[in-house]
Amino acid sequence: MKKTVFRKLKALKWTALLGCIFAGLLLMGADEPAVHVEAVDASSPRELEQQTQEAVVRDYLLAWQTLDHAMGANQTDLLDATFVGVAKEKLADAIREQQKAGIQTHYIDRSHDLKLVFYSPEGLSIQLLDTVEYDVQLVDHDKVQATQHVRTRYVAVLSPTEVRWKVRIFQAEAQ
């Protein structure tokens, strides 16, 4: 009888542990934005392979995380991992302006509706449109001063580098 009770308690502990792990995984996933991807249509000059599409989407979403980290820490060097060219220059300018004002901003991704619209014939760039929803928090002296929900459309051009696709053009459409 004692062995049966011990087995039931052991099984109950494992069930509780697995439940906690599952709940933790759900909570971790709650911070991830919802993402919908529409692939390049057949009229594009180059076929987009599934592996390339997945890499572009992964690296573009990583760029949004990098944007949040760089703007939140006011560190332009953080942009190097995912941005190049004009996009990097404009974002670095925005960070320098924030530093002068003594503020930070945080970008909290909510959703991305991505449409891959053009893949260059030589495979050196891909253009996407992103109808994105995010929250922007303005932080002054470690205190959130304001939060604004934004829904807008971005045009982005990514280029392949040694190890990943990097955002070269990153432009919000005029509201």
ROSE-4610 file (N, C-alpha, C; in Angstrom, 1 decimal, always signed):
// ROSE-4610
residu = [M/M/M/K/K/K/K/K/K/T/T/T/V/V/V/F/F/F/R/R/R/K/K/K/L/L/L/K/K/K/A/A/A/L/L/L/K/K/K/W/W/W/T/T/T/A/A/A/L/L/L/L/L/L/G/G/G/C/C/C/I/I/I/F/F/F/A/A/A/G/G/G/L/L/L/L/L/L/L/L/L/M/M/M/G/G/G/A/A/A/D/D/D/E/E/E/P/P/P/A/A/A/V/V/V/H/H/H/V/V/V/E/E/E/A/A/A/V/V/V/D/D/D/A/A/A/S/S/S/S/S/S/P/P/P/R/R/R/E/E/E/L/L/L/E/E/E/Q/Q/Q/Q/Q/Q/T/T/T/Q/Q/Q/E/E/E/A/A/A/V/V/V/V/V/V/R/R/R/D/D/D/Y/Y/Y/L/L/L/L/L/L/A/A/A/W/W/W/Q/Q/Q/T/T/T/L/L/L/D/D/D/H/H/H/A/A/A/M/M/M/G/G/G/A/A/A/N/N/N/Q/Q/Q/T/T/T/D/D/D/L/L/L/L/L/L/D/D/D/A/A/A/T/T/T/F/F/F/V/V/V/G/G/G/V/V/V/A/A/A/K/K/K/E/E/E/K/K/K/L/L/L/A/A/A/D/D/D/A/A/A/I/I/I/R/R/R/E/E/E/Q/Q/Q/Q/Q/Q/K/K/K/A/A/A/G/G/G/I/I/I/Q/Q/Q/T/T/T/H/H/H/Y/Y/Y/I/I/I/D/D/D/R/R/R/S/S/S/H/H/H/D/D/D/L/L/L/K/K/K/L/L/L/V/V/V/F/F/F/Y/Y/Y/S/S/S/P/P/P/E/E/E/G/G/G/L/L/L/S/S/S/I/I/I/Q/Q/Q/L/L/L/L/L/L/D/D/D/T/T/T/V/V/V/E/E/E/Y/Y/Y/D/D/D/V/V/V/Q/Q/Q/L/L/L/V/V/V/D/D/D/H/H/H/D/D/D/K/K/K/V/V/V/Q/Q/Q/A/A/A/T/T/T/Q/Q/Q/H/H/H/V/V/V/R/R/R/T/T/T/R/R/R/Y/Y/Y/V/V/V/A/A/A/V/V/V/L/L/L/S/S/S/P/P/P/T/T/T/E/E/E/V/V/V/R/R/R/W/W/W/K/K/K/V/V/V/R/R/R/I/I/I/F/F/F/Q/Q/Q/A/A/A/E/E/E/A/A/A/Q/Q/Q]
num = [1/1/1/2/2/2/3/3/3/4/4/4/5/5/5/6/6/6/7/7/7/8/8/8/9/9/9/10/10/10/11/11/11/12/12/12/13/13/13/14/14/14/15/15/15/16/16/16/17/17/17/18/18/18/19/19/19/20/20/20/21/21/21/22/22/22/23/23/23/24/24/24/25/25/25/26/26/26/27/27/27/28/28/28/29/29/29/30/30/30/31/31/31/32/32/32/33/33/33/34/34/34/35/35/35/36/36/36/37/37/37/38/38/38/39/39/39/40/40/40/41/41/41/42/42/42/43/43/43/44/44/44/45/45/45/46/46/46/47/47/47/48/48/48/49/49/49/50/50/50/51/51/51/52/52/52/53/53/53/54/54/54/55/55/55/56/56/56/57/57/57/58/58/58/59/59/59/60/60/60/61/61/61/62/62/62/63/63/63/64/64/64/65/65/65/66/66/66/67/67/67/68/68/68/69/69/69/70/70/70/71/71/71/72/72/72/73/73/73/74/74/74/75/75/75/76/76/76/77/77/77/78/78/78/79/79/79/80/80/80/81/81/81/82/82/82/83/83/83/84/84/84/85/85/85/86/86/86/87/87/87/88/88/88/89/89/89/90/90/90/91/91/91/92/92/92/93/93/93/94/94/94/95/95/95/96/96/96/97/97/97/98/98/98/99/99/99/100/100/100/101/101/101/102/102/102/103/103/103/104/104/104/105/105/105/106/106/106/107/107/107/108/108/108/109/109/109/110/110/110/111/111/111/112/112/112/113/113/113/114/114/114/115/115/115/116/116/116/117/117/117/118/118/118/119/119/119/120/120/120/121/121/121/122/122/122/123/123/123/124/124/124/125/125/125/126/126/126/127/127/127/128/128/128/129/129/129/130/130/130/131/131/131/132/132/132/133/133/133/134/134/134/135/135/135/136/136/136/137/137/137/138/138/138/139/139/139/140/140/140/141/141/141/142/142/142/143/143/143/144/144/144/145/145/145/146/146/146/147/147/147/148/148/148/149/149/149/150/150/150/151/151/151/152/152/152/153/153/153/154/154/154/155/155/155/156/156/156/157/157/157/158/158/158/159/159/159/160/160/160/161/161/161/162/162/162/163/163/163/164/164/164/165/165/165/166/166/166/167/167/167/168/168/168/169/169/169/170/170/170/171/171/171/172/172/172/173/173/173/174/174/174/175/175/175]
x = [+0.8/+0.0/+0.9/+1.9/+2.8/+3.5/+3.8/+4.4/+3.5/+2.2/+1.2/+1.0/+0.9/+0.8/+2.0/+3.2/+4.5/+4.5/+4.1/+4.0/+3.1/+1.9/+0.9/+1.5/+2.1/+2.7/+3.8/+4.6/+5.7/+5.1/+4.0/+3.4/+2.7/+2.2/+1.6/+2.6/+3.8/+4.9/+5.3/+5.5/+5.9/+4.8/+3.5/+2.4/+2.5/+2.7/+2.8/+4.0/+5.1/+6.3/+6.1/+5.5/+5.3/+4.3/+3.3/+2.3/+3.0/+3.9/+4.7/+5.5/+6.2/+7.1/+6.2/+5.1/+4.2/+3.7/+3.3/+2.8/+3.9/+5.1/+6.2/+6.5/+6.4/+6.6/+5.5/+4.3/+3.2/+3.5/+3.9/+4.2/+5.3/+6.4/+7.5/+7.0/+6.2/+5.7/+4.7/+4.2/+3.2/+3.9/+5.2/+5.9/+6.2/+6.0/+6.3/+5.2/+5.6/+4.5/+3.8/+2.6/+1.9/+2.5/+2.8/+3.4/+2.7/+2.3/+1.7/+2.6/+2.9/+3.8/+3.1/+3.1/+2.6/+3.9/+4.1/+5.3/+5.3/+6.4/+6.6/+5.7/+5.0/+4.2/+5.0/+4.4/+5.0/+5.6/+5.2/+5.7/+7.1/+7.6/+8.9/+9.9/+11.0/+12.1/+12.8/+12.7/+13.5/+12.6/+12.7/+11.9/+12.5/+11.6/+12.1/+12.0/+13.1/+13.1/+12.6/+12.0/+11.4/+12.4/+13.6/+14.7/+15.1/+15.2/+15.5/+14.4/+13.2/+12.0/+12.1/+12.3/+12.4/+13.5/+14.6/+15.8/+15.5/+14.9/+14.6/+13.6/+12.5/+11.6/+12.2/+13.0/+13.7/+14.6/+15.4/+16.3/+15.6/+14.5/+13.8/+13.1/+12.6/+12.0/+13.1/+14.3/+15.4/+15.8/+15.7/+16.0/+15.1/+13.8/+12.9/+13.3/+13.8/+14.3/+15.5/+16.4/+17.6/+17.3/+16.3/+15.9/+15.4/+14.6/+14.2/+15.4/+16.3/+17.5/+18.3/+18.6/+19.5/+18.8/+17.5/+16.8/+16.6/+16.4/+16.3/+17.5/+18.7/+20.0/+20.7/+20.2/+20.8/+22.3/+22.4/+23.7/+23.6/+24.3/+24.2/+24.9/+26.0/+26.7/+25.9/+24.8/+23.9/+23.2/+23.1/+22.5/+23.3/+24.6/+25.5/+25.1/+24.4/+24.1/+23.0/+22.1/+21.0/+20.7/+21.4/+21.1/+22.4/+22.3/+23.4/+22.9/+23.8/+23.5/+22.6/+21.6/+20.7/+19.9/+19.4/+18.6/+19.4/+20.6/+21.5/+21.8/+22.1/+22.4/+21.3/+20.1/+18.9/+18.6/+18.7/+18.4/+19.5/+20.7/+21.8/+21.6/+21.1/+20.8/+19.7/+18.7/+17.6/+18.1/+19.0/+19.6/+20.4/+21.2/+22.0/+21.1/+19.9/+19.0/+18.4/+18.1/+17.5/+18.6/+19.8/+20.9/+20.9/+20.9/+20.9/+19.7/+18.6/+17.4/+17.3/+18.1/+18.2/+17.0/+16.5/+15.4/+15.7/+14.9/+15.0/+13.6/+13.5/+12.2/+12.3/+11.2/+11.1/+10.0/+10.3/+9.3/+8.9/+7.6/+7.0/+6.2/+6.8/+6.1/+4.8/+3.8/+2.5/+2.2/+2.3/+2.1/+2.7/+3.0/+3.6/+2.8/+2.3/+1.7/+2.6/+3.5/+4.5/+4.1/+4.5/+4.3/+5.7/+6.3/+7.5/+7.2/+7.6/+7.1/+8.1/+9.4/+10.4/+11.7/+12.1/+13.4/+14.3/+15.3/+16.1/+16.7/+16.8/+17.3/+18.6/+19.5/+20.8/+20.8/+19.7/+19.6/+20.2/+20.5/+21.2/+20.3/+19.0/+18.1/+16.7/+15.9/+14.5/+13.8/+12.7/+11.8/+10.6/+10.2/+9.0/+8.2/+6.9/+6.0/+5.5/+5.5/+5.1/+4.0/+2.8/+1.8/+2.0/+2.5/+3.0/+2.2/+2.0/+1.4/+2.4/+2.7/+3.6/+3.2/+3.7/+3.6/+5.0/+5.0/+6.2/+6.1/+7.1/+7.1/+8.2/+7.9/+8.9/+9.3/+10.6/+11.2/+12.1/+11.9/+12.7/+13.1/+14.4/+15.0/+14.3/+14.4/+13.9/+12.4/+11.6/+10.2/+9.5/+8.5/+7.7/+6.8/+7.0/+6.3/+5.0/+5.1/+4.0/+4.1/+3.0/+2.9/+1.9/+2.3/+1.4/+1.4/+0.1/-0.1/+0.0/+0.8/+1.0/+0.6/-0.1/-0.3/+0.1/+1.1/+1.6/+2.2/+2.6/+3.2/+4.6/+5.5/+6.9/+7.3/+8.2/+8.9/+10.3/+10.7/+12.1/+12.7/+14.0/+14.8/+16.0/+16.1/+17.2/+18.2/+19.4/+20.5/+21.2/+21.7/+22.4/+23.8/+24.3/+25.7/+26.3/+27.4/+28.2/+27.3/+26.5/+25.8/+24.3/+23.8/+22.3/+21.9/+20.6/+20.0/+20.0/+20.5/+20.4/+19.5/+18.9/+18.0/+18.8/+18.6/+19.3/+18.4/+17.1/+16.2/+15.0/+14.6/+13.6/+12.9/+11.7/+11.0/+9.5/+9.0/+7.6/+6.9/+5.7/+5.0/+4.3/+4.1/+3.5/+2.1/+1.8/+0.4/-0.6]
y = [-1.2/+0.0/+1.3/+1.3/+2.4/+2.7/+1.6/+1.7/+2.4/+2.0/+2.6/+4.1/+4.4/+5.9/+6.6/+6.0/+6.7/+6.9/+5.9/+6.0/+7.1/+7.2/+8.2/+9.6/+9.7/+11.0/+11.4/+10.4/+10.7/+11.1/+10.4/+10.7/+12.1/+12.5/+13.8/+14.9/+14.6/+15.6/+15.8/+14.8/+14.9/+15.6/+15.4/+16.0/+17.5/+17.9/+19.3/+20.0/+19.3/+19.8/+20.1/+19.1/+19.3/+20.4/+20.5/+21.6/+23.0/+23.1/+24.3/+24.6/+23.6/+23.8/+24.3/+23.7/+24.0/+25.4/+25.8/+27.2/+28.2/+27.9/+28.8/+29.0/+27.9/+28.0/+28.9/+28.7/+29.5/+31.0/+31.3/+32.7/+33.3/+32.5/+33.0/+33.3/+32.5/+32.7/+33.9/+34.3/+35.4/+36.7/+36.8/+38.0/+38.1/+37.0/+36.9/+37.5/+38.3/+38.9/+37.9/+38.1/+37.3/+37.6/+36.6/+36.9/+36.1/+36.8/+36.2/+36.6/+35.6/+35.9/+35.5/+36.4/+36.1/+36.1/+35.0/+34.8/+35.7/+35.8/+36.5/+35.7/+36.5/+35.8/+35.4/+34.7/+34.0/+35.0/+36.3/+37.3/+37.8/+37.5/+37.9/+37.4/+38.1/+37.6/+36.4/+36.1/+35.0/+34.2/+32.9/+32.1/+32.2/+32.3/+32.4/+31.0/+30.4/+29.1/+29.2/+28.2/+28.2/+28.5/+27.9/+28.2/+29.6/+30.3/+31.7/+32.5/+32.2/+33.0/+32.9/+31.7/+31.6/+32.4/+32.4/+33.2/+34.7/+35.1/+36.6/+37.0/+36.2/+36.5/+36.5/+35.5/+35.4/+36.6/+36.9/+38.0/+39.4/+39.5/+40.8/+41.0/+39.9/+40.0/+40.2/+39.6/+39.9/+41.4/+42.0/+43.4/+44.3/+43.9/+44.6/+44.5/+43.3/+43.1/+43.9/+43.9/+44.7/+46.2/+46.7/+48.1/+48.4/+47.5/+47.8/+47.9/+46.9/+46.9/+48.2/+48.5/+49.7/+51.0/+51.1/+52.4/+52.4/+51.3/+51.2/+51.5/+51.1/+51.3/+52.5/+53.1/+54.3/+53.9/+52.7/+52.2/+52.0/+52.8/+52.7/+51.4/+51.0/+49.8/+48.5/+48.5/+47.3/+47.1/+48.2/+48.1/+47.3/+47.2/+46.5/+45.1/+44.4/+43.0/+42.8/+43.8/+43.5/+44.6/+45.8/+46.9/+47.3/+47.8/+48.3/+49.5/+50.3/+51.4/+52.4/+52.9/+54.0/+53.7/+52.5/+52.1/+52.3/+51.8/+51.9/+53.4/+54.2/+55.6/+56.4/+56.2/+56.9/+56.5/+55.2/+54.7/+55.2/+55.2/+55.7/+57.2/+58.0/+59.4/+59.6/+58.7/+58.8/+58.5/+57.5/+57.2/+58.3/+59.0/+60.1/+61.2/+61.5/+62.5/+62.1/+60.9/+60.4/+60.7/+60.3/+60.5/+62.0/+62.9/+64.3/+64.7/+64.2/+64.5/+63.7/+62.7/+62.0/+61.0/+60.5/+59.6/+58.3/+57.3/+56.0/+55.7/+54.8/+54.3/+52.8/+52.2/+50.7/+50.4/+49.4/+49.0/+47.6/+47.4/+46.1/+45.6/+44.6/+44.0/+43.4/+43.6/+42.9/+42.0/+42.5/+41.7/+42.2/+41.3/+41.6/+40.9/+41.6/+41.0/+41.3/+40.3/+40.5/+40.1/+40.9/+40.5/+40.6/+39.5/+39.6/+39.9/+41.1/+41.6/+41.5/+41.4/+41.4/+40.7/+39.8/+39.1/+39.3/+40.1/+40.5/+39.2/+39.4/+38.2/+37.7/+38.5/+38.0/+37.6/+37.7/+37.3/+38.2/+39.4/+40.4/+41.3/+41.2/+42.0/+41.4/+41.6/+41.3/+42.4/+42.8/+43.8/+43.2/+43.8/+43.3/+44.5/+44.3/+45.3/+44.6/+45.4/+44.9/+45.9/+45.3/+46.0/+45.6/+46.5/+46.1/+46.8/+46.2/+46.8/+46.6/+47.7/+47.7/+48.8/+48.7/+49.8/+50.5/+51.8/+52.5/+53.1/+52.9/+53.5/+54.5/+55.7/+56.7/+56.6/+56.5/+56.3/+57.5/+58.1/+59.2/+58.8/+58.8/+58.4/+57.1/+56.1/+54.7/+54.7/+55.7/+55.7/+55.9/+55.0/+55.1/+56.4/+57.3/+58.6/+58.5/+57.6/+57.5/+56.2/+55.7/+54.5/+54.8/+54.5/+54.7/+53.5/+53.1/+51.9/+52.4/+51.7/+52.2/+51.0/+51.3/+50.4/+51.2/+50.7/+51.3/+50.3/+50.8/+49.9/+50.4/+49.4/+49.7/+49.0/+49.7/+49.1/+48.8/+47.6/+47.2/+46.5/+46.7/+46.0/+45.3/+44.0/+43.3/+42.8/+42.7/+42.2/+41.1/+40.1/+39.0/+39.5/+39.0/+39.3/+37.9/+37.9/+36.7/+35.6/+36.0/+35.1/+35.3/+36.4/+36.7/+37.8/+37.9/+39.0/+40.2/+41.4/+42.6/+43.7/+44.5/+45.5/+46.7/+47.0/+48.1/+49.3/+49.1/+50.2/+49.9/+50.8/+50.6/+51.9/+52.0/+53.2/+53.0/+53.8/+53.8/+54.6/+54.2/+55.0/+56.1/+57.2/+58.4/+58.1/+58.6/+58.4/+59.3]
z = [+0.0/+0.0/+0.0/+0.8/+0.9/-0.5/-1.2/-2.5/-3.5/-3.4/-4.3/-4.1/-2.8/-2.4/-2.9/-2.7/-3.1/-4.6/-5.4/-6.8/-7.3/-6.6/-6.9/-6.6/-5.5/-5.2/-6.2/-6.5/-7.5/-8.9/-9.3/-10.5/-10.5/-9.3/-9.1/-9.2/-8.6/-8.6/-10.1/-10.9/-12.3/-13.1/-12.8/-13.5/-13.2/-11.9/-11.5/-12.1/-12.2/-12.8/-14.3/-15.0/-16.4/-16.6/-15.8/-15.9/-15.7/-14.8/-14.6/-15.8/-16.3/-17.5/-18.7/-18.9/-20.0/-19.8/-18.6/-18.4/-18.6/-18.2/-18.4/-19.9/-20.7/-22.1/-22.7/-22.3/-22.8/-22.5/-21.3/-20.9/-21.7/-22.0/-22.7/-24.2/-24.7/-26.1/-26.2/-25.0/-25.0/-25.5/-25.3/-25.7/-27.2/-27.9/-29.3/-30.1/-31.1/-31.9/-32.8/-33.2/-34.2/-35.5/-36.4/-37.7/-38.7/-39.8/-41.0/-42.1/-43.0/-44.1/-45.4/-46.4/-47.7/-48.6/-49.3/-50.1/-51.4/-52.0/-53.3/-54.3/-55.1/-56.1/-57.3/-58.2/-59.3/-60.3/-60.3/-61.3/-60.9/-59.7/-59.2/-60.2/-60.4/-61.3/-60.8/-59.6/-59.0/-58.0/-58.1/-57.2/-55.8/-54.8/-53.4/-52.7/-52.4/-51.8/-50.3/-49.8/-48.5/-47.4/-47.6/-46.6/-46.6/-47.8/-47.9/-47.2/-47.5/-47.0/-45.4/-44.9/-43.4/-42.8/-43.5/-43.0/-43.1/-44.1/-44.3/-43.2/-43.0/-41.9/-40.6/-40.3/-39.0/-38.7/-39.7/-39.6/-39.5/-40.2/-40.1/-38.7/-38.2/-36.8/-35.8/-36.0/-35.2/-35.2/-36.4/-36.5/-35.6/-35.5/-34.6/-33.2/-32.8/-31.4/-31.2/-32.2/-32.1/-32.0/-32.8/-32.7/-31.3/-30.7/-29.3/-28.3/-28.4/-27.5/-27.7/-29.0/-29.3/-28.8/-29.1/-28.7/-27.2/-26.5/-25.1/-24.3/-24.9/-24.3/-24.8/-25.8/-26.5/-26.9/-27.6/-28.0/-29.5/-30.3/-31.8/-32.2/-31.5/-31.9/-32.0/-31.2/-31.2/-32.6/-33.4/-34.7/-35.7/-35.4/-36.4/-36.7/-35.7/-35.9/-37.0/-37.2/-38.1/-39.1/-39.0/-39.9/-40.6/-41.9/-42.7/-43.4/-44.0/-44.9/-44.3/-45.2/-44.8/-43.6/-43.5/-42.3/-41.0/-41.0/-39.8/-39.5/-40.6/-40.4/-39.7/-40.3/-39.7/-38.3/-38.0/-36.6/-35.7/-36.1/-35.3/-35.0/-36.0/-35.7/-34.7/-34.8/-33.8/-32.4/-32.3/-31.0/-30.4/-31.3/-30.8/-30.3/-31.0/-30.6/-29.2/-29.0/-27.7/-26.6/-26.9/-25.9/-25.5/-26.5/-26.2/-25.3/-25.5/-24.8/-23.5/-23.3/-22.0/-21.9/-23.0/-23.0/-23.7/-23.5/-24.3/-24.8/-25.8/-26.2/-26.3/-26.1/-26.2/-27.2/-28.1/-29.1/-28.7/-28.5/-28.1/-29.2/-29.9/-31.1/-30.7/-31.5/-31.3/-32.5/-33.7/-34.9/-36.1/-37.0/-38.3/-39.4/-40.4/-41.6/-42.7/-43.0/-44.0/-45.4/-46.4/-47.8/-48.4/-48.9/-49.6/-51.1/-51.5/-52.8/-53.9/-53.6/-54.7/-54.2/-55.0/-54.8/-56.0/-55.9/-57.1/-57.8/-59.2/-60.0/-59.5/-59.0/-58.6/-57.1/-56.4/-55.0/-54.0/-54.4/-53.5/-52.7/-52.9/-52.1/-52.2/-51.1/-51.1/-50.4/-51.0/-50.5/-49.9/-48.7/-48.1/-47.6/-47.5/-46.8/-45.5/-44.5/-43.2/-42.6/-42.5/-41.7/-40.3/-39.5/-38.2/-37.1/-36.0/-34.8/-33.6/-33.0/-31.8/-30.9/-29.7/-28.7/-28.5/-28.5/-28.2/-26.8/-26.0/-24.7/-24.6/-24.1/-23.9/-22.5/-22.3/-20.9/-20.6/-19.4/-18.9/-17.5/-17.3/-16.0/-15.4/-16.3/-15.9/-15.6/-16.0/-15.7/-17.0/-17.3/-18.5/-18.4/-19.4/-19.4/-20.2/-21.3/-22.2/-23.0/-23.4/-24.2/-25.3/-26.6/-27.7/-28.5/-28.9/-29.8/-31.2/-32.1/-33.4/-34.4/-35.4/-36.5/-37.8/-38.5/-39.7/-40.6/-41.8/-42.8/-43.0/-43.0/-43.3/-44.6/-45.3/-46.5/-46.0/-46.3/-45.9/-47.0/-47.2/-48.1/-47.4/-47.5/-46.8/-47.9/-47.4/-48.3/-47.5/-48.2/-47.5/-47.2/-46.0/-45.6/-45.3/-44.6/-44.4/-43.7/-42.7/-41.9/-41.8/-42.2/-42.1/-43.1/-43.2/-44.0/-43.1/-43.6/-42.8/-43.5/-42.7/-43.2/-43.7/-45.0/-45.6/-45.7/-46.0/-46.0/-45.1/-44.3/-43.2/-43.1/-43.8/-43.9/-43.6/-42.6/-42.4/-43.4/-43.9/-44.9/-44.1/-44.8/-44.2/-43.8/-42.6/-42.0/-42.6]
